[in-house]
Structures are given as structure tokens and as C-alpha cells.
Amino acid sequence: MGYQGVKFKTELIGKEIPQDSRLKKLKYWCKQFSSQGLAPTYNGGSCGNLSFRLQEGEQQFIITASGIDLGDELSDDCFVKVENCDLKKGTVYASGAREPSSESILHFAIYQQRKDVQAIFHGHSKKILEQAEELGIAETTREEDYGTIELVQRVLEILNDKAFLIMKNHGFISLGRTMKEAGSCLKKYEQ
């Protein structure tokens, strides 16, 4: 199934563009994902999203905006601050100039469950998906549509303390205590 846009409701509670010194590192990793083919372009945007937690122990995070090409020279307005999410209502509360990534609810749920995770990188690699079993990578039990609560539920079922996992027939999630750790974790599977 192709990309159909953001599937949750976004309530913009502010138009402030995120300001954080770590945006420079996030832009670097966005470029890496694009150049390595881990965020293929689709309708002018990239299939993939990257985020980092703003403060340890809190749920707020900065994530790539929906519909941006991760390979472009990204300005700060290409990122959105997610303030909170209501998983039951499917609502994301955010600040920024754009819609947050279509997987914002998934990032929120992972940050909520895993206090040790400070960065989440989601991308796509046919090679990794095909070799998941051979490489011993945990995989969700069922395929679910991107951006849905059902996908969040499948991921949370297998998350535990894993640093890398596969969403069946979709893509991968790499987690880390730092952006470097989330990006480096991927390298061992991309060989």
C-alpha cells in the first residue's frame, strides 16, 4: 500500500520551530539515511522518520516532519516538536510549521515504554526485511498499516529491551541512548 499521508489528528498547539543544538546531529543522520537508501523517496518526501527525546524521563521529542525529503538540505522548520499524544483518540499534540511524521504515535509509544531510549530511527531496507530471520532480528507477528494504533500494538508486543526490530513487510526501527547509537546499531545489519 502506498503512502496516504498522516492517519492521525494533529493539534498544533504552537507554531514555534524547534530550537535545539542536537538538530545538527539529526540532520546529519537524515542525510545518512537518504544516502544509504534507507529512506526512499515517495511523492517528493522520504519513507522514514527520525527523532530524539528532548529530555530524559519526559515524553516530548523532536521528529522529522511529514512529507520532507531526508536527503535535502533540511532547515529547522523541517522538524516538529511532539508535546504529547492521546493514543486512544489518535491525536498528536505538536508545535512547528508542519505536520509531524506519520509514525509520531509509534515514536511516542516507544519513548513511553522505554525510558532508556533517547533516539528512534525508522527506515526501510528490502535487504534487512528479507534477511530478518537469518540475522535473528525480532519481527512483528503481523503486517499493519503505517501510522496506525495497530502497528504500535504489534511493535510494543515485541519491543522489550531490543535495540533493533522489524515491522513485518514494512521497515525497521533502530533505537539508541544517543543518535549515534541508533545509527550505528543499523550498520551491523546493513553489511
N, C-alpha and C positions, 0 to 999 in steps of 0.2 A: 504494500500500500504506500502511495506517495505521501509527501508532506502536505498536510492540510491546515497548517497554522496552529496557533495556540488553542488548546482544547479546554482551558480553564478560564475562569473570570479573573481579570486583573483589576484591582482597585489601586489606582495611582494615588498615593497619599502625599506625594511631593514630586516636584519636577526637578529637584536638585540632582545634578550629575554627580555620580560617586567621586569622592576625592580620597585617595589612599595611595601611599607610596608603593604599595605592593602591586598596583595596576601595571606597572612597568614589567614585572615578572609575569603577570598573567598574559600580557600582550605577547611576550616572548614565547610562552607555551602555546598560545593560539597560533602563532606563526609556525611553530614546530609541528603542531598537529596538521596544519594545512600542507606544509611542505612534505610531510611524510605520508600524505594521502589518508590520514586518519579522520579527516573532517571533509568528506567530498562535498562539492558544491551542488546545490539544487535550487533552481529558480532564483539565482543570484545570491543565495545565502549558503551557509555551511550546515551540514548534518553533523552536529556535535556541539557540545557546550562544556564550558569550564567555569569553575567557581572556587572561591576561597571564603572561609569563615572569617568574619570581621574580628570577633573577639572570642577567645577560648571560653567555653561554657555557655555561650549565647547562640541563638538560632539565626541571627542575621548574617547574610552573606552577600557577596558581590558575584554576579554571574553575567555571562555574555548575553547580549540582547538577542531576541528572536530576529531571524532574517538577515543577519550580518555574515559577511564572508570573512572567516577567520584568517585568511591569507592577506587581506587588505591591510593598509596602514591604519590601525584602529585608533580612534580618538577616544577620550574618556566617556563620551556620550554613547559609545557602543556597549556600555556596561550598565547594569541595573542593580540597585541595592534592594534585595528582598528583605523586607522587615518582618514578615510573618506569613503563615499560610493557615488556612482553615481546610483541612483535608476532607472533612465531611461535606462542606459546601463547595469544595473545589475552587476556592478563591485564594489568589495570591495578592498580598498587600506589598506594594513596591514603590520605590522612588527612582525617578530617572526620566529620560527623554524618550524612551522606547518601551516596547513590551518586553518583559523578561523572557528568557529562553523557554521553549515548550516543555522542558524537563525540570522546571523550577520546583515543582511539587516533589519530584523524586529527590532532588538535592536536599530540599528541606527535611524530608523524612529520614534521609541518611544522617544528616547532621544531628537530628533529634535523637536518633537511636545510638549513634556512635560519637561520643564526646571526644574521643581521641582523633577523629578525622578533622583536618583543617583545610583540606583541598580535595575536590572531586573533579575528575576529568572524564568526560564521556565522549567516546568516539566510535568509529566504525572501521572494521578491518575484516574483509572476507576471509583472509588467511587465518586470522585468530579464531573466527567463528568455526571454520572448517576443522581446525586442529584442537578445539577446546578439550575434547575428551582425551585425546592423545597427550596433551600438555597438562592434564589434570586440573583444568580450570573449572570451578563451580559454575553451573549454568541454571537459570530459572527453569522450572518444570514445564511452563507453558509459554507460548508466544502471546504477547499482549500488545495492543496499540501503544505507540509512544504517547507520552503526556497524560496517561490515564492513572486513576487510582488503582486499577487492576494491575498495571505494571509495577507500581510502587509496592503493592502487596506481594507480588512474586519476588521482587528483589529483597524485601525485608524478610521473607521466609528463609532465604539462604545467606543473608548478609553476615551474621555472627561477627567474627573478627577478621574476615577476609579483606585483603588489600586489592584484590582484582577479581572481577567476576563477569560473566557473560549474561546478557539478556537474550534469551533464545530467539534466533533468527532476526536479531536487531543490531546489537552492538555490545561494547564493553564499558565497564566502569572501573577506573583506577583511582584508588584512594590513598591519601598520604597525610602525614603530620605536617608536611610542607608541600608546596607546589613542586619542588624538585623531586621529592619522594614520590608524589603521584605520577609525575612524568617519567621518572627513572624506572619505576615499577613496570611500566609498559615495555621498556627496552628488552627485558628478558623474554618477553613473549613475541616480539617482533623480529626475532633473528631468523 
